[in-house]
Each structure stands twice: as C-alpha cells, then as structure tokens.
C-alpha cells in the first residue's frame, strides 16, 4: 500500500509539472495554426478575384484605347484668327477700335504637346505665348478632349514689357461628327513689368466650330482682363473683349 501511495503522489507531481508546458505548447500550436490559416486566406485564389482582375484589365484597356491613337500619335496644328477689338480702361472705352490678329501653332505626341501663340494688336503692342500641354482625356486635337496648359507669356505694350507665367485649361466637346464647342481659361500670374508695375490678369474664351476634314472654321468670344498696379499707385483695369473668326489646319 505504501508503494502504491508513493506512485500516485509521483504521478500527480509529474502531471502538475507537465500541465503548464502542455498548455504553453497548445497555445503556441493554436497561434501558429491561426497565422497559417490567415496567410492562406490572404493568398487564396478565387473565381471572384479572377473576374475582378479581368474587369480592371478591361477598364485599363478602354482607357488606353480612348486616350491613345497609334495611327496619329504625332499631331500638328496651324491656325489664325481675326477681330476688331475695342479697349476699355476702368470701364471707359478708349478709342480707336484696333485690328487684332493672332497666329497659333501646336505639336502633340500622344498625351503631351507644345503650343505657341503670337498676338498683334494694331499699332499698340503684341503678345507671345509658349505653353506645355498635358492631355489626360482625349486622343486627338480633333476629338473631344481635356487639356491642361502651363507656360510663359510676354506682352509688350508700347514702352512697357511684361513677362509672366500663365496656367489654364481647355475643354473641347464634339456634339456630332463635325460640329463642336470649346472653352478655355487662363490665369496670368502676378509679375512686375520693366517699369516696376505689378501686373496680373486672366483670359476667357468660348466658341463653336465645324470641321471639314482637316480644316476647321470657328468663331470664339474672347475676354481678356489685365490689372496694372504701379509702385505706390492706384490699380487700373484694362479689358479687351471681342468675337473672333478663324481657321485651323490639322496635320
């Protein structure tokens, strides 16, 4: 009986010593089991994943098809416009009405391009523009598109010269195969002229056009506002507003 009692006591002590280790081993096993299951869950391939990847691929292909044109990946445009333009300073009209002639050109390679414009106001001054263009929507100048533009502008108004940065955007929408509308807006960032006068302004254009193959005939309403503030003086606002007629040739 004494031997059996001692054996029972020994087994009980051994069991109490083993239980914490067994519990710890069980906990570690369950933790590893959970991590493995979670890893397999994250890496699991499903039919739903396949269809989602196919959908994303189709959307990417649609975007590329709608915004790239392999046949016409390089585009050129030459154009000109004309109007008789009155000038107002602080809402008072200043005679005479002057002939306003513009020449413009653009060269694009897929989504990016360069644009330039020369503007001559009869006997008064001229402007030259140089712009970098990015076209996130649309594959051609002769297609509906959205274009963002940024660049430099120089204006020489008699004895005063103004060089400044400008930024803007253009939206063109075709209403049918040949007829469409277009609008653009530019901001002239503040800068001092050679006479130390602070200048800034904006340009708004809106119009309609009709295409005859590579030739476009268009009309556009244009309003340009320029504010000039001499050092220590009072600001004056010059406004030029007119309706232009013009043509563009796409190559």
ABEGO torsion letter per residue (X at the ends): XAAAAAAAAAAAAAAAAAAAAAAAAAAAAAAAAAAAAAAAAAABBBAAAAAAAAAAAAAAAAAAAAABBAABABBBBBBBBBBBBBBBBGGBBBOBBBBBBBBBBBBBBEABBBBBBBBBBBGAEBBBBBBBBBBABEABAABBBBBBBBBBBBBBBEABBBBBBBBBBBBBBBABAABBBBBBBBBBBBBBBAAGBBBBEBBBBBBBBBBBEABBBBBBBBBBBBBBBBBGBBBBBBBBBBBBBBBBBBX
